[in-house]
Amino acid sequence: QVQLVESGGGLVQVGGSLRLSCAASGRTGSTYAMGWFRQAPGKEREFVATINWSGTGTYYADSVKGRFTISTDNAKNMVYLQMNSLKPDDAAVYYCAARDISVFRYWGQGTQVTVSS
């Protein structure tokens, strides 16, 4: 099993920045990549960004490309999401997820991001 704990959410003004953190523990060696997803009220959970543990492969949703940056610290089993130029549409609960060989199998509890205008 892999345990994931997110932190760093909060209230930010439009145009502001936040950095989310995800601490991974347990059998992290069984995972190949990490990702961030988000879910706004009344909407389905959507993909935000993903990265492999080596940090050499990243992929972003079009809606966040150029504004968000995903990164890892392998030594600490940490994954980060730097979010800049935040918009009202970015408000959501953000979830960290770990992918095994096939799917994002492990999920954190989420951290709330609120963007005020």
C-alpha positions as a Markdown table, in Angstrom:
| # | Residue | x | y | z |
|---|---|---|---|---|
| 1 | Gln | 0.0 | 0.0 | 0.0 |
| 2 | Val | 1.0 | 3.6 | -0.6 |
| 3 | Gln | -0.2 | 6.4 | 1.6 |
| 4 | Leu | -0.4 | 10.0 | 0.3 |
| 5 | Val | -1.0 | 13.2 | 2.3 |
| 6 | Glu | -1.5 | 16.5 | 0.6 |
| 7 | Ser | -0.9 | 19.9 | 2.1 |
| 8 | Gly | -0.5 | 23.5 | 1.1 |
| 9 | Gly | -4.0 | 24.4 | 0.0 |
| 10 | Gly | -5.7 | 27.6 | 1.1 |
| 11 | Leu | -7.2 | 30.9 | 0.0 |
| 12 | Val | -5.4 | 32.9 | -2.6 |
| 13 | Gln | -6.4 | 35.9 | -4.8 |
| 14 | Val | -6.7 | 35.8 | -8.5 |
| 15 | Gly | -3.3 | 35.9 | -10.0 |
| 16 | Gly | -1.6 | 34.6 | -6.9 |
| 17 | Ser | 0.4 | 31.5 | -6.3 |
| 18 | Leu | 0.3 | 28.4 | -4.1 |
| 19 | Arg | 2.5 | 25.3 | -3.8 |
| 20 | Leu | 0.9 | 22.0 | -3.0 |
| 21 | Ser | 2.9 | 19.2 | -1.4 |
| 22 | Cys | 2.2 | 15.5 | -1.4 |
| 23 | Ala | 4.1 | 13.2 | 1.0 |
| 24 | Ala | 4.2 | 9.6 | -0.1 |
| 25 | Ser | 4.9 | 6.7 | 2.2 |
| 26 | Gly | 4.7 | 2.9 | 2.2 |
| 27 | Arg | 5.5 | 0.9 | -0.9 |
| 28 | Thr | 6.4 | 3.8 | -3.1 |
| 29 | Gly | 8.8 | 1.6 | -4.9 |
| 30 | Ser | 5.8 | -0.1 | -6.5 |
| 31 | Thr | 4.8 | 3.2 | -8.2 |
| 32 | Tyr | 5.9 | 4.5 | -11.5 |
| 33 | Ala | 4.5 | 8.0 | -11.6 |
| 34 | Met | 2.7 | 10.6 | -9.6 |
| 35 | Gly | -0.1 | 12.9 | -10.5 |
| 36 | Trp | -2.3 | 15.7 | -9.4 |
| 37 | Phe | -6.0 | 15.8 | -10.1 |
| 38 | Arg | -8.7 | 18.3 | -9.0 |
| 39 | Gln | -12.4 | 18.3 | -8.5 |
| 40 | Ala | -14.6 | 21.4 | -8.3 |
| 41 | Pro | -18.1 | 21.4 | -6.9 |
| 42 | Gly | -20.6 | 19.8 | -9.2 |
| 43 | Lys | -17.9 | 18.7 | -11.6 |
| 44 | Glu | -16.0 | 15.4 | -12.2 |
| 45 | Arg | -12.5 | 14.9 | -11.1 |
| 46 | Glu | -10.1 | 16.0 | -13.8 |
| 47 | Phe | -6.4 | 15.4 | -14.5 |
| 48 | Val | -4.0 | 18.3 | -13.8 |
| 49 | Ala | -0.5 | 17.0 | -14.2 |
| 50 | Thr | 1.7 | 13.9 | -13.9 |
| 51 | Ile | 5.4 | 13.2 | -13.5 |
| 52 | Asn | 7.5 | 10.1 | -13.3 |
| 53 | Trp | 9.7 | 9.6 | -10.2 |
| 54 | Ser | 12.8 | 10.4 | -12.2 |
| 55 | Gly | 11.4 | 13.8 | -13.0 |
| 56 | Thr | 12.2 | 13.3 | -16.7 |
| 57 | Gly | 8.6 | 13.0 | -17.9 |
| 58 | Thr | 5.9 | 15.6 | -17.2 |
| 59 | Tyr | 2.5 | 16.1 | -18.8 |
| 60 | Tyr | -0.1 | 18.8 | -18.1 |
| 61 | Ala | -3.7 | 19.5 | -18.8 |
| 62 | Asp | -4.0 | 22.3 | -21.4 |
| 63 | Ser | -5.9 | 24.4 | -18.9 |
| 64 | Val | -2.8 | 24.6 | -16.6 |
| 65 | Lys | 0.0 | 24.4 | -19.0 |
| 66 | Gly | 2.5 | 27.3 | -18.6 |
| 67 | Arg | 1.1 | 28.2 | -15.2 |
| 68 | Phe | 1.5 | 25.0 | -13.1 |
| 69 | Thr | 4.7 | 23.0 | -12.5 |
| 70 | Ile | 4.9 | 19.5 | -11.1 |
| 71 | Ser | 8.1 | 18.3 | -9.5 |
| 72 | Thr | 9.4 | 15.5 | -7.3 |
| 73 | Asp | 12.0 | 15.2 | -4.5 |
| 74 | Asn | 12.9 | 11.5 | -4.6 |
| 75 | Ala | 15.0 | 11.6 | -1.5 |
| 76 | Lys | 12.0 | 12.8 | 0.5 |
| 77 | Asn | 9.3 | 10.9 | -1.4 |
| 78 | Met | 7.6 | 14.3 | -2.1 |
| 79 | Val | 5.7 | 15.6 | -5.0 |
| 80 | Tyr | 4.9 | 19.3 | -5.5 |
| 81 | Leu | 2.6 | 21.3 | -7.6 |
| 82 | Gln | 3.6 | 24.9 | -8.0 |
| 83 | Met | 0.5 | 26.9 | -9.2 |
| 84 | Asn | 1.0 | 30.4 | -10.5 |
| 85 | Ser | -1.4 | 33.0 | -12.1 |
| 86 | Leu | -4.3 | 31.3 | -10.4 |
| 87 | Lys | -7.8 | 31.8 | -11.9 |
| 88 | Pro | -11.2 | 31.3 | -10.4 |
| 89 | Asp | -11.6 | 28.1 | -12.4 |
| 90 | Asp | -8.6 | 26.7 | -10.6 |
| 91 | Ala | -10.6 | 26.5 | -7.4 |
| 92 | Ala | -11.1 | 22.9 | -6.4 |
| 93 | Val | -10.1 | 20.1 | -4.1 |
| 94 | Tyr | -6.7 | 18.9 | -5.3 |
| 95 | Tyr | -5.7 | 15.3 | -5.0 |
| 96 | Cys | -2.4 | 13.6 | -5.2 |
| 97 | Ala | -2.3 | 10.2 | -6.8 |
| 98 | Ala | 0.2 | 7.5 | -7.3 |
| 99 | Arg | 0.3 | 5.3 | -10.4 |
| 100 | Asp | 1.3 | 1.7 | -10.4 |
| 101 | Ile | 2.1 | -0.2 | -13.7 |
| 102 | Ser | -1.4 | 0.5 | -15.0 |
| 103 | Val | -3.6 | 3.0 | -13.2 |
| 104 | Phe | -3.6 | 5.7 | -10.6 |
| 105 | Arg | -4.3 | 3.4 | -7.8 |
| 106 | Tyr | -3.5 | 5.3 | -4.6 |
| 107 | Trp | -5.1 | 8.6 | -3.7 |
| 108 | Gly | -4.8 | 11.2 | -1.0 |
| 109 | Gln | -7.6 | 12.9 | 0.9 |
| 110 | Gly | -7.3 | 16.1 | -1.0 |
| 111 | Thr | -6.5 | 19.7 | -0.1 |
| 112 | Gln | -8.8 | 22.7 | -0.8 |
| 113 | Val | -7.7 | 25.5 | -3.0 |
| 114 | Thr | -10.0 | 28.6 | -3.1 |
| 115 | Val | -9.3 | 31.5 | -5.5 |
| 116 | Ser | -11.0 | 34.8 | -4.6 |
| 117 | Ser | -11.6 | 37.6 | -7.1 |
